[in-house]
Each structure stands twice: as C-alpha cells, then as structure tokens.
Amino acid sequence: MFGAFRPTNPLSGGLLWKIPWRLSKFQKARQRKRLRAVDSLVATLDKALTKQSITTKAVERWKEEMPIEQEMVPKDKYTIFDRKEKKYRKSIRKLPKWTRVSQRVNPPGY
Amino acid sequence: MSYFRITLTRSGIGMPKRTQGVLKALGLRHRMTTVFYPVTPEVAGQIMRVKELVTVQEVDKPLTKSEVRAERRPDPGFYLESAAPRG
C-alpha cells in the first residue's frame, strides 16, 4: 500500500508518465538564470586573463562557439535535439543532470 | 598579482569522475567552500571544466580561512560598550 514500490498507475505497467513536457515559467526563469551565471563566469575569467594578456584555449573556444543567453533562441534554451522524438525535439529536462551541464547548441536546421 | 576567488555553489555528486576530480584538485570538497588561486591559464582551464558548479570573482589578494569565515558571520545585532574604569 505504502512505500517506494506501491502499485501506482505509472508503476503498474502501461505508458503513463505524468511528467509535463514543457517547463513552467519559473523553471524557465531559473534556466535562464543558470545560463547567465555561466556567461558571467566566462566573462570574469576572460577579463582577468586579458588583464595579464594571457589567452586560454578553453575560454577562447567557448567564446567562439557558444552563444550567450541573450543570443539564444527560446527553442534552444528549453528543448534539446533528439532524433527519436516527434519533430526532433524533447524538453531539456530529459537531459541527465540538466541543471548542472551546459547544453547550448543543437544541430543546424533542427 | 590578482587571484580567483572560487566558491563551490552546486554539488559535484553524480557528475563524471573527471569533473569530480577537478573539484578535488581545486580543494573544493563541500558546497560553499571558498578557495583562492592566482590567475593562471592552468587554473582558468580547471574553472572552465566546472563552470556550472562554481562562482568566480577576481580579487586582489587571497583571504585566509578565518577571514572568509568572519565574512560569513552574521551581524550579532548588539555591541559591547567598553567597561567604565573603576575607581
């Protein structure tokens, strides 16, 4: 009756997953905040390194390849490419550890 | 000479071994730990590896452990007046 393995609808077979596909507006706001936090960290690193006229490959590559939060389209902020999904997109929350990893670019055209 | 002030704000639990190893190498064992390192390309590369987990500031000189602790200590809300000299 109770406990971790109680026979709830999602667990007793069948395809019943009540996980909302979309993020709520608060989750989206926090997602943007996390993106901006990474942007500001990279900016801090870049500023500190250029003061001493040092260039680092990791920082340069990130600046070159990754868009900042304001440049990203909402589709890329909240969804991720998946070839098995209908319309090739799934919610970014399906990405393991999605609040602690960077996932910014997707295949062009999708 | 400037320094990076690095604070671990998100835990490294469940992250890949390489990421957890970088945190260990930086001396970040627990959340809200603060460490200071000079601004070098090596340290910058390490920070880039864990950029989602830490917050970084550039500071002029490193603080000691007790100074960092004193910063976090909340205002007690009272102060002790000096005792009047007794006759």
N, CA and C atoms of all chains as a GROMACS GRO file, in nm:
protein
  591
    1MET      N    1   0.083  -0.121   0.000
    1MET     CA    2   0.000   0.000   0.000
    1MET      C    3   0.087   0.126   0.000
    2PHE      N    4   0.180   0.129   0.096
    2PHE     CA    5   0.270   0.244   0.101
    2PHE      C    6   0.412   0.202   0.066
    3GLY      N    7   0.501   0.296   0.060
    3GLY     CA    8   0.641   0.264   0.035
    3GLY      C    9   0.683   0.297  -0.106
    4ALA      N   10   0.806   0.264  -0.137
    4ALA     CA   11   0.864   0.302  -0.266
    4ALA      C   12   0.802   0.226  -0.382
    5PHE      N   13   0.759   0.102  -0.358
    5PHE     CA   14   0.711   0.020  -0.469
    5PHE      C   15   0.561  -0.002  -0.465
    6ARG      N   16   0.488   0.095  -0.419
    6ARG     CA   17   0.342   0.082  -0.413
    6ARG      C   18   0.286   0.080  -0.555
    7PRO      N   19   0.178   0.008  -0.576
    7PRO     CA   20   0.126  -0.005  -0.713
    7PRO      C   21   0.051   0.119  -0.759
    8THR      N   22   0.124   0.221  -0.799
    8THR     CA   23   0.061   0.340  -0.855
    8THR      C   24   0.038   0.318  -1.004
    9ASN      N   25  -0.036   0.406  -1.064
    9ASN     CA   26  -0.066   0.392  -1.206
    9ASN      C   27   0.060   0.392  -1.294
   10PRO      N   28   0.156   0.484  -1.274
   10PRO     CA   29   0.274   0.481  -1.361
   10PRO      C   30   0.356   0.354  -1.345
   11LEU      N   31   0.353   0.295  -1.222
   11LEU     CA   32   0.440   0.180  -1.199
   11LEU      C   33   0.377   0.048  -1.244
   12SER      N   34   0.244   0.040  -1.239
   12SER     CA   35   0.182  -0.090  -1.271
   12SER      C   36   0.166  -0.104  -1.423
   13GLY      N   37   0.276  -0.100  -1.492
   13GLY     CA   38   0.275  -0.123  -1.636
   13GLY      C   39   0.211  -0.010  -1.713
   14GLY      N   40   0.214  -0.020  -1.843
   14GLY     CA   41   0.150   0.081  -1.925
   14GLY      C   42   0.235   0.204  -1.941
   15LEU      N   43   0.195   0.290  -2.029
   15LEU     CA   44   0.272   0.410  -2.059
   15LEU      C   45   0.202   0.529  -1.997
   16LEU      N   46   0.220   0.546  -1.869
   16LEU     CA   47   0.157   0.660  -1.802
   16LEU      C   48   0.265   0.734  -1.727
   17TRP      N   49   0.320   0.834  -1.791
   17TRP     CA   50   0.420   0.917  -1.727
   17TRP      C   51   0.363   1.056  -1.718
   18LYS      N   52   0.340   1.099  -1.596
   18LYS     CA   53   0.279   1.231  -1.582
   18LYS      C   54   0.387   1.335  -1.558
   19ILE      N   55   0.483   1.341  -1.647
   19ILE     CA   56   0.586   1.445  -1.638
   19ILE      C   57   0.553   1.548  -1.745
   20PRO      N   58   0.525   1.672  -1.708
   20PRO     CA   59   0.487   1.771  -1.808
   20PRO      C   60   0.596   1.789  -1.912
   21TRP      N   61   0.556   1.802  -2.036
   21TRP     CA   62   0.653   1.814  -2.145
   21TRP      C   63   0.725   1.948  -2.136
   22ARG      N   64   0.649   2.053  -2.105
   22ARG     CA   65   0.708   2.188  -2.102
   22ARG      C   66   0.756   2.224  -1.963
   23LEU      N   67   0.851   2.315  -1.958
   23LEU     CA   68   0.893   2.370  -1.830
   23LEU      C   69   0.795   2.480  -1.791
   24SER      N   70   0.776   2.498  -1.662
   24SER     CA   71   0.691   2.608  -1.616
   24SER      C   72   0.768   2.739  -1.631
   25LYS      N   73   0.698   2.851  -1.617
   25LYS     CA   74   0.767   2.980  -1.636
   25LYS      C   75   0.875   3.001  -1.531
   26PHE      N   76   0.856   2.942  -1.414
   26PHE     CA   77   0.957   2.957  -1.309
   26PHE      C   78   1.080   2.873  -1.340
   27GLN      N   79   1.056   2.752  -1.391
   27GLN     CA   80   1.170   2.668  -1.431
   27GLN      C   81   1.247   2.733  -1.544
   28LYS      N   82   1.172   2.793  -1.637
   28LYS     CA   83   1.239   2.860  -1.750
   28LYS      C   84   1.321   2.979  -1.700
   29ALA      N   85   1.264   3.052  -1.602
   29ALA     CA   86   1.337   3.167  -1.547
   29ALA      C   87   1.465   3.121  -1.480
   30ARG      N   88   1.456   3.010  -1.404
   30ARG     CA   89   1.578   2.960  -1.338
   30ARG      C   90   1.677   2.909  -1.440
   31GLN      N   91   1.629   2.848  -1.547
   31GLN     CA   92   1.718   2.801  -1.653
   31GLN      C   93   1.796   2.918  -1.714
   32ARG      N   94   1.724   3.028  -1.741
   32ARG     CA   95   1.791   3.146  -1.797
   32ARG      C   96   1.894   3.202  -1.699
   33LYS      N   97   1.857   3.199  -1.570
   33LYS     CA   98   1.948   3.249  -1.467
   33LYS      C   99   2.077   3.166  -1.465
   34ARG      N  100   2.063   3.035  -1.477
   34ARG     CA  101   2.182   2.949  -1.478
   34ARG      C  102   2.268   2.976  -1.601
   35LEU      N  103   2.201   2.996  -1.716
   35LEU     CA  104   2.276   3.026  -1.838
   35LEU      C  105   2.355   3.156  -1.821
   36ARG      N  106   2.288   3.256  -1.763
   36ARG     CA  107   2.355   3.385  -1.745
   36ARG      C  108   2.469   3.374  -1.644
   37ALA      N  109   2.454   3.286  -1.544
   37ALA     CA  110   2.561   3.268  -1.445
   37ALA      C  111   2.686   3.216  -1.512
   38VAL      N  112   2.668   3.119  -1.603
   38VAL     CA  113   2.785   3.066  -1.675
   38VAL      C  114   2.845   3.174  -1.764
   39ASP      N  115   2.758   3.254  -1.829
   39ASP     CA  116   2.808   3.362  -1.914
   39ASP      C  117   2.893   3.460  -1.834
   40SER      N  118   2.845   3.497  -1.715
   40SER     CA  119   2.918   3.596  -1.636
   40SER      C  120   3.048   3.536  -1.585
   41LEU      N  121   3.047   3.404  -1.554
   41LEU     CA  122   3.171   3.340  -1.508
   41LEU      C  123   3.276   3.344  -1.619
   42VAL      N  124   3.234   3.312  -1.741
   42VAL     CA  125   3.329   3.312  -1.853
   42VAL      C  126   3.379   3.455  -1.877
   43ALA      N  127   3.289   3.554  -1.862
   43ALA     CA  128   3.330   3.693  -1.880
   43ALA      C  129   3.433   3.733  -1.774
   44THR      N  130   3.411   3.687  -1.650
   44THR     CA  131   3.506   3.717  -1.542
   44THR      C  132   3.644   3.660  -1.572
   45LEU      N  133   3.643   3.531  -1.614
   45LEU     CA  134   3.770   3.466  -1.649
   45LEU      C  135   3.840   3.542  -1.760
   46ASP      N  136   3.761   3.578  -1.862
   46ASP     CA  137   3.820   3.644  -1.979
   46ASP      C  138   3.882   3.778  -1.940
   47LYS      N  139   3.808   3.852  -1.856
   47LYS     CA  140   3.857   3.983  -1.814
   47LYS      C  141   3.987   3.968  -1.735
   48ALA      N  142   3.988   3.871  -1.642
   48ALA     CA  143   4.107   3.852  -1.558
   48ALA      C  144   4.228   3.810  -1.642
   49LEU      N  145   4.202   3.726  -1.744
   49LEU     CA  146   4.314   3.676  -1.824
   49LEU      C  147   4.366   3.782  -1.920
   50THR      N  148   4.274   3.860  -1.979
   50THR     CA  149   4.321   3.962  -2.073
   50THR      C  150   4.399   4.073  -2.001
   51LYS      N  151   4.369   4.095  -1.872
   51LYS     CA  152   4.445   4.193  -1.795
   51LYS      C  153   4.592   4.157  -1.793
   52GLN      N  154   4.620   4.027  -1.787
   52GLN     CA  155   4.759   3.980  -1.786
   52GLN      C  156   4.804   3.934  -1.924
   53SER      N  157   4.724   3.967  -2.025
   53SER     CA  158   4.749   3.928  -2.165
   53SER      C  159   4.783   3.780  -2.179
   54ILE      N  160   4.697   3.698  -2.118
   54ILE     CA  161   4.707   3.552  -2.134
   54ILE      C  162   4.586   3.510  -2.218
   55THR      N  163   4.604   3.416  -2.309
   55THR     CA  164   4.487   3.356  -2.373
   55THR      C  165   4.484   3.208  -2.338
   56THR      N  166   4.365   3.158  -2.314
   56THR     CA  167   4.347   3.017  -2.280
   56THR      C  168   4.258   2.954  -2.385
   57LYS      N  169   4.294   2.834  -2.427
   57LYS     CA  170   4.220   2.768  -2.533
   57LYS      C  171   4.074   2.743  -2.492
   58ALA      N  172   4.056   2.697  -2.367
   58ALA     CA  173   3.920   2.662  -2.323
   58ALA      C  174   3.828   2.783  -2.328
   59VAL      N  175   3.879   2.897  -2.281
   59VAL     CA  176   3.796   3.018  -2.277
   59VAL      C  177   3.770   3.069  -2.419
   60GLU      N  178   3.877   3.073  -2.499
   60GLU     CA  179   3.862   3.124  -2.637
   60GLU      C  180   3.763   3.039  -2.716
   61ARG      N  181   3.773   2.909  -2.699
   61ARG     CA  182   3.686   2.818  -2.774
   61ARG      C  183   3.540   2.836  -2.731
   62TRP      N  184   3.520   2.852  -2.601
   62TRP     CA  185   3.384   2.874  -2.552
   62TRP      C  186   3.326   3.002  -2.610
   63LYS      N  187   3.405   3.109  -2.608
   63LYS     CA  188   3.355   3.238  -2.658
   63LYS      C  189   3.323   3.229  -2.807
   64GLU      N  190   3.404   3.152  -2.879
   64GLU     CA  191   3.386   3.143  -3.023
   64GLU      C  192   3.263   3.059  -3.059
   65GLU      N  193   3.244   2.947  -2.987
   65GLU     CA  194   3.144   2.850  -3.030
   65GLU      C  195   3.008   2.868  -2.964
   66MET      N  196   3.007   2.918  -2.840
   66MET     CA  197   2.882   2.916  -2.765
   66MET      C  198   2.812   3.052  -2.768
   67PRO      N  199   2.682   3.053  -2.796
   67PRO     CA  200   2.609   3.179  -2.788
   67PRO      C  201   2.584   3.216  -2.643
   68ILE      N  202   2.576   3.346  -2.612
   68ILE     CA  203   2.538   3.385  -2.477
   68ILE      C  204   2.386   3.376  -2.464
   69GLU      N  205   2.339   3.389  -2.342
   69GLU     CA  206   2.196   3.364  -2.314
   69GLU      C  207   2.106   3.453  -2.400
   70GLN      N  208   2.144   3.581  -2.416
   70GLN     CA  209   2.060   3.674  -2.490
   70GLN      C  210   2.057   3.643  -2.639
   71GLU      N  211   2.160   3.574  -2.688
   71GLU     CA  212   2.165   3.541  -2.830
   71GLU      C  213   2.088   3.413  -2.864
   72MET      N  214   2.061   3.331  -2.762
   72MET     CA  215   1.998   3.202  -2.789
   72MET      C  216   1.850   3.219  -2.818
   73VAL      N  217   1.797   3.131  -2.904
   73VAL     CA  218   1.653   3.132  -2.928
   73VAL      C  219   1.588   3.045  -2.819
   74PRO      N  220   1.462   3.076  -2.782
   74PRO     CA  221   1.396   3.000  -2.675
   74PRO      C  222   1.396   2.850  -2.700
   75LYS      N  223   1.385   2.812  -2.825
   75LYS     CA  224   1.384   2.670  -2.860
   75LYS      C  225   1.510   2.599  -2.809
   76ASP      N  226   1.624   2.668  -2.820
   76ASP     CA  227   1.748   2.606  -2.776
   76ASP      C  228   1.767   2.612  -2.625
   77LYS      N  229   1.701   2.711  -2.562
   77LYS     CA  230   1.716   2.722  -2.417
   77LYS      C  231   1.640   2.612  -2.346
   78TYR      N  232   1.522   2.577  -2.397
   78TYR     CA  233   1.435   2.488  -2.320
   78TYR      C  234   1.414   2.351  -2.382
   79THR      N  235   1.462   2.330  -2.504
   79THR     CA  236   1.448   2.197  -2.565
   79THR      C  237   1.581   2.152  -2.620
   80ILE      N  238   1.589   2.023  -2.652
   80ILE     CA  239   1.714   1.964  -2.698
   80ILE      C  240   1.681   1.873  -2.816
   81PHE      N  241   1.773   1.863  -2.910
   81PHE     CA  242   1.754   1.777  -3.027
   81PHE      C  243   1.754   1.631  -2.985
   82ASP      N  244   1.664   1.554  -3.044
   82ASP     CA  245   1.664   1.409  -3.026
   82ASP      C  246   1.608   1.347  -3.152
   83ARG      N  247   1.686   1.259  -3.217
   83ARG     CA  248   1.642   1.207  -3.347
   83ARG      C  249   1.523   1.113  -3.335
   84LYS      N  250   1.496   1.061  -3.213
   84LYS     CA  251   1.388   0.965  -3.200
   84LYS      C  252   1.255   1.032  -3.168
   85GLU      N  253   1.257   1.161  -3.139
   85GLU     CA  254   1.134   1.228  -3.096
   85GLU      C  255   1.055   1.280  -3.216
   86LYS      N  256   0.925   1.294  -3.194
   86LYS     CA  257   0.843   1.361  -3.294
   86LYS      C  258   0.891   1.505  -3.307
   87LYS      N  259   0.906   1.554  -3.425
   87LYS     CA  260   0.957   1.688  -3.455
   87LYS      C  261   1.099   1.709  -3.401
   88TYR      N  262   1.168   1.602  -3.366
   88TYR     CA  263   1.310   1.602  -3.333
   88TYR      C  264   1.347   1.688  -3.211
   89ARG      N  265   1.251   1.714  -3.123
   89ARG     CA  266   1.284   1.794  -3.006
   89ARG      C  267   1.221   1.731  -2.883
   90LYS      N  268   1.294   1.736  -2.772
   90LYS     CA  269   1.235   1.699  -2.644
   90LYS      C  270   1.273   1.804  -2.542
   91SER      N  271   1.202   1.804  -2.430
   91SER     CA  272   1.226   1.902  -2.326
   91SER      C  273   1.366   1.884  -2.270
   92ILE      N  274   1.430   1.995  -2.233
   92ILE     CA  275   1.569   1.987  -2.186
   92ILE      C  276   1.578   1.915  -2.052
   93ARG      N  277   1.466   1.905  -1.980
   93ARG     CA  278   1.468   1.835  -1.852
   93ARG      C  279   1.494   1.686  -1.868
   94LYS      N  280   1.484   1.635  -1.993
   94LYS     CA  281   1.513   1.494  -2.017
   94LYS      C  282   1.663   1.468  -2.022
   95LEU      N  283   1.741   1.575  -2.029
   95LEU     CA  284   1.886   1.563  -2.030
   95LEU      C  285   1.934   1.533  -1.888
   96PRO      N  286   2.009   1.425  -1.868
   96PRO     CA  287   2.055   1.395  -1.732
   96PRO      C  288   2.137   1.509  -1.674
   97LYS      N  289   2.111   1.541  -1.547
   97LYS     CA  290   2.181   1.650  -1.474
   97LYS      C  291   2.166   1.784  -1.546
   98TRP      N  292   2.048   1.810  -1.601
   98TRP     CA  293   2.033   1.926  -1.690
   98TRP      C  294   2.055   2.059  -1.621
   99THR      N  295   2.045   2.064  -1.487
   99THR     CA  296   2.071   2.194  -1.422
   99THR      C  297   2.219   2.215  -1.396
  100ARG      N  298   2.301   2.112  -1.422
  100ARG     CA  299   2.443   2.127  -1.392
  100ARG      C  300   2.532   2.100  -1.513
  101VAL      N  301   2.474   2.094  -1.631
  101VAL     CA  302   2.556   2.079  -1.751
  101VAL      C  303   2.518   2.188  -1.850
  102SER      N  304   2.610   2.217  -1.942
  102SER     CA  305   2.585   2.318  -2.044
  102SER      C  306   2.538   2.248  -2.171
  103GLN      N  307   2.424   2.288  -2.220
  103GLN     CA  308   2.371   2.233  -2.345
  103GLN      C  309   2.315   2.350  -2.422
  104ARG      N  310   2.394   2.405  -2.516
  104ARG     CA  311   2.352   2.530  -2.578
  104ARG      C  312   2.328   2.518  -2.727
  105VAL      N  313   2.406   2.434  -2.795
  105VAL     CA  314   2.391   2.430  -2.941
  105VAL      C  315   2.330   2.298  -2.982
  106ASN      N  316   2.255   2.301  -3.091
  106ASN     CA  317   2.188   2.185  -3.145
  106ASN      C  318   2.224   2.176  -3.293
  107PRO      N  319   2.197   2.061  -3.358
  107PRO     CA  320   2.233   2.051  -3.498
  107PRO      C  321   2.164   2.158  -3.581
  108PRO      N  322   2.236   2.221  -3.675
  108PRO     CA  323   2.173   2.326  -3.754
  108PRO      C  324   2.058   2.268  -3.838
  109GLY      N  325   1.949   2.345  -3.848
  109GLY     CA  326   1.835   2.300  -3.925
  109GLY      C  327   1.732   2.224  -3.844
  110TYR      N  328   1.766   2.182  -3.722
  110TYR     CA  329   1.668   2.114  -3.638
  110TYR      C  330   1.635   2.198  -3.518
  111MET      N  331   4.943   4.120  -0.904
  111MET     CA  332   4.904   3.979  -0.896
  111MET      C  333   4.761   3.968  -0.847
  112SER      N  334   4.676   3.916  -0.930
  112SER     CA  335   4.537   3.900  -0.887
  112SER      C  336   4.503   3.752  -0.873
  113TYR      N  337   4.397   3.728  -0.802
  113TYR     CA  338   4.360   3.590  -0.768
  113TYR      C  339   4.216   3.562  -0.807
  114PHE      N  340   4.188   3.436  -0.831
  114PHE     CA  341   4.049   3.393  -0.848
  114PHE      C  342   3.996   3.348  -0.713
  115ARG      N  343   3.881   3.401  -0.679
  115ARG     CA  344   3.812   3.352  -0.560
  115ARG      C  345   3.704   3.258  -0.609
  116ILE      N  346   3.719   3.129  -0.582
  116ILE     CA  347   3.630   3.028  -0.636
  116ILE      C  348   3.546   2.968  -0.523
  117THR      N  349   3.415   2.970  -0.540
  117THR     CA  350   3.325   2.911  -0.441
  117THR      C  351   3.242   2.803  -0.507
  118LEU      N  352   3.236   2.688  -0.446
  118LEU     CA  353   3.154   2.578  -0.499
  118LEU      C  354   3.010   2.601  -0.456
  119THR      N  355   2.920   2.625  -0.553
  119THR     CA  356   2.781   2.651  -0.518
  119THR      C  357   2.691   2.533  -0.550
  120ARG      N  358   2.728   2.453  -0.650
  120ARG     CA  359   2.649   2.334  -0.680
  120ARG      C  360   2.736   2.212  -0.654
  121SER      N  361   2.674   2.108  -0.600
  121SER     CA  362   2.749   1.988  -0.565
  121SER      C  363   2.797   1.914  -0.689
  122GLY      N  364   2.907   1.842  -0.674
  122GLY     CA  365   2.959   1.764  -0.785
  122GLY      C  366   2.909   1.620  -0.784
  123ILE      N  367   2.816   1.587  -0.694
  123ILE     CA  368   2.767   1.449  -0.682
  123ILE      C  369   2.700   1.408  -0.812
  124GLY      N  370   2.738   1.289  -0.859
  124GLY     CA  371   2.676   1.235  -0.980
  124GLY      C  372   2.735   1.287  -1.108
  125MET      N  373   2.830   1.377  -1.100
  125MET     CA  374   2.897   1.426  -1.221
  125MET      C  375   3.005   1.326  -1.261
  126PRO      N  376   3.056   1.335  -1.384
  126PRO     CA  377   3.160   1.241  -1.427
  126PRO      C  378   3.283   1.247  -1.336
  127LYS      N  379   3.360   1.138  -1.335
  127LYS     CA  380   3.477   1.128  -1.249
  127LYS      C  381   3.576   1.242  -1.278
  128ARG      N  382   3.589   1.279  -1.405
  128ARG     CA  383   3.684   1.385  -1.440
  128ARG      C  384   3.644   1.517  -1.375
  129THR      N  385   3.515   1.546  -1.377
  129THR     CA  386   3.466   1.671  -1.318
  129THR      C  387   3.487   1.670  -1.167
  130GLN      N  388   3.453   1.555  -1.104
  130GLN     CA  389   3.472   1.547  -0.959
  130GLN      C  390   3.620   1.556  -0.924
  131GLY      N  391   3.704   1.502  -1.011
  131GLY     CA  392   3.848   1.509  -0.988
  131GLY      C  393   3.899   1.652  -0.993
  132VAL      N  394   3.843   1.733  -1.085
  132VAL     CA  395   3.884   1.873  -1.094
  132VAL      C  396   3.847   1.946  -0.965
  133LEU      N  397   3.727   1.918  -0.913
  133LEU     CA  398   3.685   1.982  -0.788
  133LEU      C  399   3.780   1.944  -0.675
  134LYS      N  400   3.816   1.817  -0.672
  134LYS     CA  401   3.907   1.769  -0.568
  134LYS      C  402   4.042   1.838  -0.582
  135ALA      N  403   4.089   1.851  -0.706
  135ALA     CA  404   4.219   1.913  -0.730
  135ALA      C  405   4.219   2.059  -0.689
  136LEU      N  406   4.104   2.125  -0.705
  136LEU     CA  407   4.093   2.265  -0.664
  136LEU      C  408   4.075   2.278  -0.512
  137GLY      N  409   4.054   2.166  -0.444
  137GLY     CA  410   4.033   2.170  -0.300
  137GLY      C  411   3.892   2.203  -0.260
  138LEU      N  412   3.796   2.178  -0.351
  138LEU     CA  413   3.656   2.208  -0.323
  138LEU      C  414   3.587   2.077  -0.285
  139ARG      N  415   3.581   2.049  -0.155
  139ARG     CA  416   3.524   1.922  -0.110
  139ARG      C  417   3.376   1.934  -0.074
  140HIS      N  418   3.334   2.052  -0.031
  140HIS     CA  419   3.195   2.071   0.012
  140HIS      C  420   3.139   2.194  -0.055
  141ARG      N  421   3.005   2.202  -0.060
  141ARG     CA  422   2.943   2.322  -0.114
  141ARG      C  423   2.977   2.441  -0.025
  142MET      N  424   2.987   2.559  -0.087
  142MET     CA  425   3.019   2.685  -0.020
  142MET      C  426   3.162   2.689   0.034
  143THR      N  427   3.246   2.599  -0.010
  143THR     CA  428   3.388   2.611   0.019
  143THR      C  429   3.445   2.721  -0.071
  144THR      N  430   3.533   2.802  -0.017
  144THR     CA  431   3.597   2.907  -0.097
  144THR      C  432   3.747   2.883  -0.100
  145VAL      N  433   3.804   2.890  -0.221
  145VAL     CA  434   3.948   2.875  -0.235
  145VAL      C  435   4.000   2.991  -0.321
  146PHE      N  436   4.127   3.019  -0.306
  146PHE     CA  437   4.191   3.128  -0.382
  146PHE      C  438   4.306   3.071  -0.463
  147TYR      N  439   4.312   3.109  -0.588
  147TYR     CA  440   4.422   3.067  -0.674
  147TYR      C  441   4.466   3.185  -0.759
  148PRO      N  442   4.597   3.195  -0.788
  148PRO     CA  443   4.642   3.302  -0.876
  148PRO      C  444   4.586   3.287  -1.017
  149VAL      N  445   4.575   3.399  -1.087
  149VAL     CA  446   4.522   3.398  -1.223
  149VAL      C  447   4.627   3.340  -1.317
  150THR      N  448   4.608   3.214  -1.354
  150THR     CA  449   4.697   3.148  -1.449
  150THR      C  450   4.612   3.072  -1.550
  151PRO      N  451   4.669   3.041  -1.667
  151PRO     CA  452   4.591   2.964  -1.765
  151PRO      C  453   4.549   2.826  -1.712
  152GLU      N  454   4.632   2.765  -1.628
  152GLU     CA  455   4.600   2.633  -1.574
  152GLU      C  456   4.474   2.638  -1.490
  153VAL      N  457   4.470   2.737  -1.400
  153VAL     CA  458   4.353   2.749  -1.313
  153VAL      C  459   4.230   2.786  -1.395
  154ALA      N  460   4.249   2.871  -1.496
  154ALA     CA  461   4.135   2.909  -1.580
  154ALA      C  462   4.077   2.787  -1.650
  155GLY      N  463   4.165   2.698  -1.698
  155GLY     CA  464   4.116   2.576  -1.762
  155GLY      C  465   4.041   2.487  -1.666
  156GLN      N  466   4.092   2.478  -1.542
  156GLN     CA  467   4.022   2.398  -1.442
  156GLN      C  468   3.885   2.455  -1.411
  157ILE      N  469   3.877   2.589  -1.402
  157ILE     CA  470   3.748   2.653  -1.373
  157ILE      C  471   3.651   2.625  -1.488
  158MET      N  472   3.701   2.630  -1.611
  158MET     CA  473   3.613   2.605  -1.726
  158MET      C  474   3.553   2.465  -1.720
  159ARG      N  475   3.626   2.371  -1.663
  159ARG     CA  476   3.575   2.235  -1.650
  159ARG      C  477   3.455   2.225  -1.555
  160VAL      N  478   3.449   2.313  -1.458
  160VAL     CA  479   3.344   2.304  -1.357
  160VAL      C  480   3.262   2.432  -1.353
  161LYS      N  481   3.250   2.500  -1.468
  161LYS     CA  482   3.190   2.634  -1.469
  161LYS      C  483   3.045   2.637  -1.426
  162GLU      N  484   2.972   2.526  -1.438
  162GLU     CA  485   2.832   2.525  -1.397
  162GLU      C  486   2.817   2.509  -1.246
  163LEU      N  487   2.925   2.471  -1.178
  163LEU     CA  488   2.915   2.437  -1.037
  163LEU      C  489   2.971   2.544  -0.944
  164VAL      N  490   3.049   2.637  -0.999
  164VAL     CA  491   3.119   2.732  -0.912
  164VAL      C  492   3.082   2.875  -0.947
  165THR      N  493   3.110   2.966  -0.854
  165THR     CA  494   3.106   3.109  -0.884
  165THR      C  495   3.248   3.163  -0.865
  166VAL      N  496   3.286   3.255  -0.951
  166VAL     CA  497   3.423   3.304  -0.952
  166VAL      C  498   3.425   3.455  -0.946
  167GLN      N  499   3.514   3.509  -0.865
  167GLN     CA  500   3.540   3.652  -0.864
  167GLN      C  501   3.690   3.673  -0.878
  168GLU      N  502   3.728   3.786  -0.932
  168GLU     CA  503   3.869   3.821  -0.936
  168GLU      C  504   3.897   3.914  -0.820
  169VAL      N  505   3.994   3.880  -0.736
  169VAL     CA  506   4.026   3.962  -0.619
  169VAL      C  507   4.175   3.994  -0.621
  170ASP      N  508   4.212   4.096  -0.543
  170ASP     CA  509   4.350   4.142  -0.546
  170ASP      C  510   4.442   4.054  -0.462
  171LYS      N  511   4.390   4.009  -0.347
  171LYS     CA  512   4.476   3.921  -0.266
  171LYS      C  513   4.390   3.816  -0.198
  172PRO      N  514   4.451   3.700  -0.170
  172PRO     CA  515   4.373   3.592  -0.110
  172PRO      C  516   4.344   3.618   0.038
  173LEU      N  517   4.230   3.570   0.083
  173LEU     CA  518   4.196   3.580   0.224
  173LEU      C  519   4.232   3.448   0.292
  174THR      N  520   4.258   3.455   0.420
  174THR     CA  521   4.281   3.330   0.494
  174THR      C  522   4.147   3.267   0.528
  175LYS      N  523   4.155   3.143   0.576
  175LYS     CA  524   4.034   3.070   0.607
  175LYS      C  525   3.951   3.144   0.712
  176SER      N  526   4.021   3.200   0.814
  176SER     CA  527   3.948   3.266   0.921
  176SER      C  528   3.884   3.395   0.871
  177GLU      N  529   3.948   3.462   0.775
  177GLU     CA  530   3.889   3.585   0.721
  177GLU      C  531   3.763   3.554   0.640
  178VAL      N  532   3.766   3.442   0.566
  178VAL     CA  533   3.647   3.402   0.491
  178VAL      C  534   3.533   3.369   0.586
  179ARG      N  535   3.569   3.302   0.697
  179ARG     CA  536   3.468   3.267   0.797
  179ARG      C  537   3.408   3.393   0.860
  180ALA      N  538   3.495   3.490   0.888
  180ALA     CA  539   3.448   3.614   0.951
  180ALA      C  540   3.353   3.689   0.857
  181GLU      N  541   3.378   3.679   0.726
  181GLU     CA  542   3.289   3.743   0.628
  181GLU      C  543   3.148   3.686   0.635
  182ARG      N  544   3.141   3.556   0.658
  182ARG     CA  545   3.010   3.490   0.656
  182ARG      C  546   2.935   3.503   0.787
  183ARG      N  547   3.006   3.549   0.891
  183ARG     CA  548   2.943   3.559   1.022
  183ARG      C  549   2.838   3.671   1.020
  184PRO      N  550   2.714   3.641   1.058
  184PRO     CA  551   2.612   3.746   1.055
  184PRO      C  552   2.634   3.850   1.164
  185ASP      N  553   2.575   3.967   1.144
  185ASP     CA  554   2.584   4.076   1.241
  185ASP      C  555   2.516   4.032   1.371
  186PRO      N  556   2.584   4.038   1.485
  186PRO     CA  557   2.522   3.987   1.609
  186PRO      C  558   2.402   4.070   1.656
  187GLY      N  559   2.391   4.196   1.609
  187GLY     CA  560   2.276   4.276   1.648
  187GLY      C  561   2.299   4.353   1.778
  188PHE      N  562   2.417   4.344   1.839
  188PHE     CA  563   2.447   4.420   1.961
  188PHE      C  564   2.596   4.449   1.963
  189TYR      N  565   2.636   4.539   2.046
  189TYR     CA  566   2.780   4.561   2.064
  189TYR      C  567   2.806   4.584   2.212
  190LEU      N  568   2.926   4.549   2.254
  190LEU     CA  569   2.963   4.564   2.394
  190LEU      C  570   3.028   4.700   2.413
  191GLU      N  571   2.973   4.779   2.502
  191GLU     CA  572   3.040   4.906   2.535
  191GLU      C  573   3.159   4.875   2.623
  192SER      N  574   3.259   4.957   2.611
  192SER     CA  575   3.377   4.932   2.695
  192SER      C  576   3.341   4.962   2.841
  193ALA      N  577   3.396   4.882   2.927
  193ALA     CA  578   3.364   4.898   3.069
  193ALA      C  579   3.423   5.028   3.124
  194ALA      N  580   3.346   5.094   3.205
  194ALA     CA  581   3.394   5.219   3.262
  194ALA      C  582   3.506   5.190   3.361
  195PRO      N  583   3.607   5.274   3.364
  195PRO     CA  584   3.716   5.249   3.461
  195PRO      C  585   3.665   5.259   3.604
  196ARG      N  586   3.705   5.167   3.683
  196ARG     CA  587   3.659   5.164   3.822
  196ARG      C  588   3.756   5.237   3.912
  197GLY      N  589   3.702   5.306   4.006
  197GLY     CA  590   3.783   5.387   4.094
  197GLY      C  591   3.851   5.312   4.206
   0.00000   0.00000   0.00000
